[in-house]
Amino acid sequence: MEVYNGGVTSPQGFLAAGICAGIKKNRKDMAMLKSTVPCTLAGTFTSNLVKASPVVWDQEIVRQYGSAQACVMNSGVANACTGQQGDAYCLETAKAAADALGLQPEQVLLASTGVIGRQLPIETICNGARTLSGMLSDTREAASDAAEAIMTTDTKKKEVAVAFELSGKKVTIGGMTKGAGMIHPNMGTMLCFLTTDAAISAKMAQKALLSCVKDSFNMISVDGDESTNDTCVLLANGLAANEEITQEGADYEVFYAALELVTKNLARRMAADGEGAHALFEVKVTGASTKEQAITLAKSVIESNLVKTAIAGHDANWGRIIGAMGYSGAKFDPQKVDLAFESKAGFVQIARNSVSTGYSEEEATKILSENEITAIIDIHEGDQEATAWGCDLTYEYISINADYRS
């Protein structure tokens, strides 16, 4: 498999565009994604009880049709907590886009991100959709424009593509995400759009997506807040002309591995771009008796504000990690924990059997001063493991969120 600098237009038949429609001042704020042919659709959405209008719209399309051909995205206004008017604006947006693209409204997905509680500037949105329909392109630049248009407090565009073979045919998966704040396991404040030219049934696409999301986007945390707008969709147009994947088997495993590469790559990029973050913090739990035990422990460590602030201070305060494991709810022997830190600067064993190794604080500080840091935790109970991603918690995080609406 080849991982490369691509995006949502990397697979055959996908077009994109991103523009400044006027929702935000002097920044791209609307994007469109379209396939030249109808697509098999899979999707997963926020687990927050409060769901934005576009989330409800998309969920119904996934449930009722399992197919779509385009998506309209905006940043700046979330269209969440907007009542029946917000629902009506979804229909109006889908109709405007569908008319411009020669589609039906139910073939158009919607996604919004931004301030909650504000109504969409619907005239601006509809005009933007019409403009975007005439600018669609399959170029790398078009994909990049779309990725930029969905950003809010993100500092970097997040895109990737993977090429591989199925049934002797070249197949590609491309993706883009946004998300830097309100990121929390179980789909938290993120938009993710995945495209592929693979031929795969809706049932198998949904199976692959749910499993990949569980091990990638659901394993990241920035600030513990969960959004109303989380959306992750996979569009598969079949133009690679591989034998359609309709059941588990060798081809499904290859496709799944490629999709997992894409989702984990994007998840890491999101965690590294957490609001105010200076470092990507990865937690690997090994030696667990079950996968669920490993996931619970890794998540608890990555979500701890005390751990995050220690990482921000380059401080090997490993008791905070043990403490976060202890209140996670997972059962383990607290006397048998090994802990180490690793980065480009080296490796240091901090504790064995939950007792300090007498490590060098100077060496630990050097290792924790890099922009990518891994904590390796072994609980010596079995062969299961899990990895979670987060970031340090800095003064800038407070500043960014205190000033968000100003």
NORWOJO-V412119 format. One record per backbone hydrogen bond with DSSP energy under -1.0 kcal/mol. CO is the residue of the C=O (numbers start at 1). NH is the residue of the N-H. E is the energy in kcal/mol with one decimal. If there is no record, write none. Layout:
co:CO nh:NH e:E
co:CO nh:NH e:E
This chain:
co:2 nh:163 e:-2.4
co:4 nh:6 e:-2.1
co:4 nh:161 e:-1.7
co:7 nh:10 e:-1.8
co:11 nh:14 e:-1.2
co:13 nh:36 e:-2.3
co:15 nh:34 e:-2.6
co:16 nh:137 e:-1.8
co:17 nh:32 e:-2.3
co:19 nh:29 e:-2.7
co:19 nh:30 e:-2.0
co:29 nh:75 e:-2.4
co:30 nh:19 e:-2.7
co:31 nh:73 e:-2.8
co:32 nh:17 e:-1.6
co:33 nh:71 e:-2.5
co:34 nh:15 e:-3.4
co:39 nh:68 e:-1.6
co:40 nh:236 e:-2.4
co:42 nh:234 e:-2.7
co:44 nh:232 e:-2.1
co:52 nh:56 e:-1.8
co:53 nh:57 e:-2.2
co:54 nh:58 e:-2.5
co:55 nh:59 e:-2.7
co:56 nh:60 e:-1.8
co:57 nh:61 e:-1.6
co:58 nh:62 e:-2.6
co:59 nh:63 e:-2.5
co:60 nh:64 e:-3.0
co:61 nh:65 e:-2.3
co:61 nh:66 e:-2.0
co:66 nh:41 e:-2.1
co:68 nh:39 e:-2.5
co:69 nh:35 e:-2.6
co:70 nh:109 e:-3.0
co:71 nh:33 e:-2.3
co:72 nh:111 e:-1.8
co:73 nh:31 e:-2.5
co:74 nh:113 e:-1.3
co:76 nh:115 e:-1.5
co:79 nh:53 e:-1.9
co:80 nh:117 e:-2.3
co:82 nh:86 e:-1.4
co:83 nh:87 e:-1.4
co:84 nh:88 e:-2.5
co:85 nh:89 e:-2.3
co:86 nh:90 e:-1.3
co:87 nh:91 e:-1.7
co:88 nh:92 e:-2.3
co:89 nh:93 e:-2.4
co:90 nh:94 e:-2.7
co:91 nh:95 e:-2.4
co:92 nh:96 e:-2.2
co:93 nh:97 e:-2.5
co:94 nh:98 e:-2.8
co:95 nh:99 e:-2.7
co:96 nh:100 e:-1.7
co:97 nh:101 e:-1.8
co:98 nh:102 e:-1.4
co:98 nh:103 e:-2.6
co:104 nh:107 e:-2.3
co:105 nh:108 e:-1.9
co:107 nh:69 e:-2.8
co:107 nh:70 e:-1.8
co:109 nh:72 e:-2.5
co:111 nh:74 e:-2.1
co:113 nh:76 e:-1.4
co:115 nh:78 e:-2.2
co:120 nh:122 e:-1.9
co:121 nh:125 e:-2.3
co:122 nh:126 e:-2.8
co:123 nh:127 e:-2.4
co:124 nh:128 e:-2.3
co:125 nh:129 e:-2.3
co:126 nh:130 e:-2.0
co:127 nh:131 e:-2.4
co:128 nh:132 e:-2.8
co:129 nh:133 e:-1.8
co:132 nh:135 e:-1.7
co:137 nh:16 e:-2.6
co:139 nh:143 e:-1.5
co:140 nh:144 e:-2.0
co:141 nh:145 e:-2.4
co:142 nh:146 e:-2.0
co:143 nh:147 e:-2.2
co:144 nh:148 e:-2.0
co:145 nh:149 e:-1.9
co:148 nh:151 e:-1.4
co:158 nh:177 e:-1.9
co:160 nh:175 e:-2.2
co:161 nh:4 e:-2.8
co:162 nh:173 e:-2.5
co:163 nh:2 e:-2.6
co:164 nh:171 e:-3.4
co:166 nh:169 e:-2.6
co:169 nh:166 e:-2.5
co:171 nh:164 e:-2.7
co:172 nh:197 e:-1.3
co:173 nh:162 e:-2.6
co:174 nh:195 e:-2.7
co:175 nh:160 e:-1.7
co:176 nh:193 e:-2.7
co:178 nh:191 e:-1.5
co:180 nh:275 e:-2.7
co:183 nh:222 e:-2.8
co:183 nh:223 e:-1.2
co:183 nh:224 e:-1.2
co:190 nh:231 e:-2.0
co:191 nh:178 e:-2.0
co:192 nh:233 e:-2.2
co:193 nh:176 e:-1.8
co:194 nh:235 e:-2.7
co:195 nh:174 e:-2.9
co:196 nh:237 e:-2.2
co:197 nh:240 e:-3.2
co:198 nh:238 e:-1.3
co:199 nh:245 e:-2.1
co:201 nh:205 e:-2.5
co:202 nh:206 e:-2.4
co:203 nh:207 e:-1.9
co:204 nh:208 e:-2.4
co:205 nh:209 e:-2.6
co:206 nh:210 e:-2.5
co:207 nh:211 e:-1.8
co:208 nh:212 e:-2.5
co:209 nh:213 e:-2.8
co:210 nh:214 e:-1.8
co:211 nh:215 e:-1.3
co:213 nh:218 e:-2.7
co:216 nh:219 e:-1.9
co:217 nh:220 e:-1.1
co:219 nh:389 e:-2.9
co:228 nh:52 e:-2.5
co:230 nh:46 e:-1.6
co:231 nh:192 e:-2.4
co:232 nh:44 e:-2.4
co:233 nh:194 e:-2.6
co:234 nh:42 e:-2.0
co:235 nh:196 e:-2.1
co:236 nh:40 e:-2.8
co:238 nh:241 e:-1.8
co:245 nh:201 e:-2.7
co:249 nh:253 e:-2.2
co:250 nh:254 e:-2.0
co:251 nh:255 e:-2.6
co:252 nh:256 e:-3.1
co:253 nh:257 e:-2.3
co:254 nh:258 e:-2.0
co:255 nh:259 e:-2.6
co:256 nh:260 e:-2.7
co:257 nh:261 e:-1.8
co:258 nh:262 e:-1.9
co:259 nh:263 e:-2.7
co:260 nh:264 e:-2.5
co:261 nh:265 e:-2.0
co:262 nh:266 e:-2.4
co:263 nh:267 e:-2.4
co:264 nh:268 e:-2.3
co:265 nh:269 e:-1.8
co:266 nh:270 e:-2.1
co:267 nh:271 e:-2.4
co:268 nh:272 e:-2.5
co:269 nh:273 e:-1.2
co:271 nh:274 e:-1.4
co:274 nh:277 e:-2.9
co:279 nh:392 e:-1.3
co:280 nh:373 e:-2.8
co:281 nh:390 e:-2.7
co:282 nh:375 e:-3.0
co:283 nh:388 e:-2.3
co:284 nh:377 e:-3.2
co:285 nh:386 e:-1.9
co:286 nh:379 e:-2.1
co:287 nh:381 e:-3.5
co:287 nh:382 e:-1.3
co:288 nh:384 e:-2.5
co:290 nh:294 e:-1.8
co:291 nh:295 e:-2.6
co:292 nh:296 e:-2.5
co:293 nh:297 e:-2.1
co:294 nh:298 e:-2.5
co:295 nh:299 e:-2.7
co:296 nh:300 e:-2.0
co:297 nh:301 e:-1.9
co:298 nh:302 e:-2.2
co:299 nh:303 e:-1.9
co:304 nh:308 e:-2.5
co:305 nh:309 e:-2.4
co:306 nh:310 e:-1.6
co:307 nh:311 e:-2.3
co:308 nh:312 e:-2.1
co:308 nh:393 e:-1.0
co:309 nh:313 e:-1.6
co:310 nh:315 e:-3.0
co:311 nh:314 e:-1.5
co:315 nh:317 e:-2.2
co:316 nh:318 e:-2.1
co:317 nh:320 e:-1.7
co:318 nh:322 e:-2.0
co:319 nh:323 e:-2.5
co:320 nh:324 e:-2.2
co:321 nh:325 e:-2.0
co:322 nh:326 e:-2.0
co:323 nh:327 e:-1.5
co:325 nh:328 e:-1.1
co:333 nh:336 e:-2.0
co:337 nh:354 e:-3.2
co:338 nh:378 e:-2.2
co:339 nh:350 e:-2.0
co:339 nh:351 e:-2.1
co:340 nh:376 e:-2.8
co:341 nh:348 e:-2.5
co:342 nh:374 e:-2.7
co:343 nh:346 e:-1.9
co:346 nh:343 e:-2.4
co:348 nh:341 e:-2.3
co:350 nh:357 e:-2.2
co:351 nh:339 e:-2.2
co:352 nh:355 e:-1.5
co:355 nh:352 e:-2.5
co:360 nh:364 e:-2.4
co:361 nh:365 e:-2.6
co:362 nh:366 e:-1.9
co:363 nh:367 e:-2.1
co:364 nh:368 e:-2.4
co:371 nh:280 e:-2.8
co:373 nh:282 e:-3.2
co:374 nh:342 e:-2.3
co:375 nh:284 e:-2.9
co:376 nh:340 e:-1.8
co:377 nh:286 e:-3.4
co:378 nh:338 e:-2.6
co:384 nh:288 e:-2.6
co:386 nh:285 e:-2.8
co:388 nh:283 e:-2.7
co:389 nh:221 e:-1.8
co:390 nh:281 e:-2.5
co:395 nh:399 e:-1.7
co:396 nh:400 e:-3.0
co:397 nh:401 e:-2.0
co:398 nh:402 e:-2.4
co:399 nh:403 e:-1.7
co:403 nh:406 e:-1.1
